Amino acid sequence: MGMRLQRLDDYQTWLLTHGSTALVIDPWLSATILKGSFNRNHLSNFTPIDQLPKLDGVVLCTHVTDHCRVESLGLLDPAIPVHGTTRAAKAARNIGMTITHAHKSGDTFTIGNGDDALKFEVVRTGWPLSLLALAFVIEPVTGGRRVYFDPHLPSSKLASLVGRADVLVAPVRGVRAVIIPATAGAKRVVNSARALGATVIVPTALDPKRDMSWWQRFAYRGWGSAATVQSHAGSGVLVVPEDQSLIDLDDLVAAN
């Protein structure tokens, strides 16, 4: 069985499987109202813990609370290995996770066993998110499709440093807090995909302005959409619909 991504909510929680290997990325698995500098109502359209398979690992892209939900980590088996930034790994330890790994750009790690295991290469996201977040290149240890996973700020320059990847997972809606970028928009995503030679783009961080307060909407500029990315990318690249929950990466790449 090839690599599959499954959306576990309507934002940015993912289940990644490869044969017998299963892991979650930025798990948000419970009903929550997040308030602060970024508001998000996460009350429905998420996958409860009892519908997940046995997990081999957890990957946290950053310690920021819309990625690192400690109450969701607390629902998992505390012996599941957790991989993330220094502060994300510390947050996992603080709620009782017993196997935590802090990573920086240039590190590699493996989740799973045998031929089904997945190798992660830790790479940089764009500035200023590079100060607190990570991106990853993911591929089977035996070789196969390569996935470039950056939920924040991919760029053609950063993408060109990692070589070819078949799939780019990235935000298709740009967000800028006053003058500071938080997520990429259509132009950066398409240029990154071209630098990678990727033929499939998977949107993540869906509808980031959905639940913002009036002052957040004023402070955060937003632009772009999946349709905009598809228009810029052209017919040689498939932008997966945002409402598609199960994504068979091998089949999509082969078909495209």
N, C-alpha and C positions, 0 to 999 in steps of 0.2 A: 504494500500500500504506500502511496506517495505522501507528500506533505499536504496537509489540509489546515486551513485557517477557519475558525468559526467565531463569529461575533457573539459575545456573551451579553452585550447590552447595546444601548443606542448611543454609545459614546466611544470608548476606546479600550474595552476589556476584550482580550482575545484568548482563545484556546488554540494552541498549535499542536498538531499530532503528526507523527511519522511512524507508521506501523504501531508497535506497542508503546512508543514513547508519547507522553502527553505532558504538556506544561501550560501554565497560564501566564499571560503578560498583563501587568497592571490590573490585578483582579479587584473588581468592585462588585460584590456579590450580595449586597443587602440594600434595603430601602434606606435612603439617606437624603437629607437636605443639606447641601454644602453652602455655607455662607462665608463671606470675607471679601478678599480682593477679587474672587471669582465665584459666582453663584452657579450651582447646578442642582436641579431637582432630579434625584435618581430614585424615583419611587415605583417605577414599573418598567417593563421591557428589559429586564435583566434576568440572567439565568441563576437560579438558586443553587446552592452548594450541592444539594442531593442529586442534581442532574449532571454533575461532572464525573468524568472517569477517574480512576486512580491516577494521581499526579506524580510525576517524577521531578518537578521543579517549578519554581516561581521566578519570574524575571520582572524587576522593577526598574523602569527607565529613569526615575528620579524619586526623591523623597516628597515632592510637592503633593498636597493632599488629594488632588484629583487623579493621581496615579498610584499613590501609596496609601491605601485605605487599611488602617491597622485593624479595624473591626472585621474586615473581610479576611485579613490574614489570620485573625484569631479563630475563624471558622474552620481553618485547614488543619490537617495533621501537623503538629509542631515539628515533626522530624523531616518534613519536606524541605529540601535545600532551597534557599532563597539567594538569588544573585541580584545585585544592584549597586547603586552608588554607595559611598561610605555612609551617608546619613540614612539612606533607605535600609541598608543592612542593619544599622544600629536600631532603627525603628522596629524592624522585625525581631531583633534580639530582645528588645524591651518588652515585647508582648508575649515572649516565650518561645519563639522559633529557635530551635537548637542548632541548626546548621545554616550559617549565614556567610556569605562571601561578598566582600566589598571590592569593586572593580574600578579600573580607570582605563582610559583609551590605550589600546595596544594589548590589553589582556585577551586571553582566550579561555574558554571553559566548555565543558561538555555536559549535556543533560541526557539521561537515558543510558541504555546498555546495549552492547553488541552492535549489529548492523543497523538497528533502528535509531541509534543515538544521534543527537544533533549537536553540531559544533557551533559555538557562538564566538565571533570576533568582535570585541568592543571597539567602537569607532566614535569619532567626535560628531556631535551635532553642531549647528551654527551658533555663532556668538549672538547674544550673551547666554543662551541656554546651555552652552558648553561649560559654563561655570557650575552647573548643578544637575545636568542631565546627560544621558548617554544614548547612543544609537548602536545598532547591532547589524552584523552580517551573519546570516544563519544558513547553514547547509548540512545535509547528512554527512556523517563521518566517512561514508563509503563513496561520497561524490553524488552529484545530482543537481537539482535546482538550487540556485542561490537567491536568498531573499535579503534585501536591504530594508531594515526596519528603523524608521526615524519618525517618531510621533511629533516632532517639533520643527526643526529647521534644516532640512537637507538642502544641499546646494550642488551645483555642477562641479565646483572645485573639490568639495569633500567627497562626492561620489566618484570622481575620477581617481581618487587615491586608493579605492578599494577594488578596482578592476570591474569585471563584468558581473552583473547580477540580472537574473531573469525577471524578478518581481521587485517593485518598490512599494512599500507600505508607508504612507505619509499623509498628512493633512492636505486636503484640497481647498480648504477655506483658510485664507490668511487672517491673522489677527495681529494687530499692532497696538501695544499699550502706550498711548501718546506717541513717542518716537521709538519705542523699544519693541522689536519684533518678538512675538511669542510662537507663532506657527507660520509655516510657509503658505504662499498662495499659488495660484496656477502656474505662473511663470517659473518660479523656482522648482516646483515639482516636475514640470515637463522638462526643463533643462537638466535636472538630476537624472530623470529617466533616460534621456538621450545620452548622457555621459556614461551611464551604466550599460546601455544597450538593452534596457528592460522593455519588455513587450506587454507587461501587465502592471497596472497601477491599482492598488487597493486603498481606498480612502479610510482614514481613521480620524479620531477626534471629531466626531460628527457634530455639526450644528453648534459650535462653541458659544455662540451668543444667545442661545435659546432662552436661558433663564437669567440673564444678566439684569441687574437693577438699572434704573434710569441713569444713575451716575456712571455705572460701568459701561453702558452703551455709549455714553458721551465720551468716556476716556478710552475705550477700546474701539479702534477702527476695524471693521471686518470687510472682507471682499472675497470673491471667487466662489466656485462651486464645482461639483463633479462634471457638470455639463461644460463649463468653461475649460477645464483641464482636457476633456475629451476633444473639444474643438481645437485647442492649441496642439494637442499631441498628434492628431490626424488618425487615419484609418489603420496605421501599422501598430498602434498601441491600444489595448483595451483598458478602459477605466471601469472597474467593477462597480455595479450599482450599489449605492449606499444601503439599500434595503435587502441586499443579498447576504444571507447569514452564513451559509456554508460555502466555502471557496476551496475547490480542489485545484491547487496551484499547478500540479503537473498537467492536468487535463487542459487548463486554460492556456498555459504556455504552449503546449503542443498544438492546440487548436488555433493559436494566434501566430 
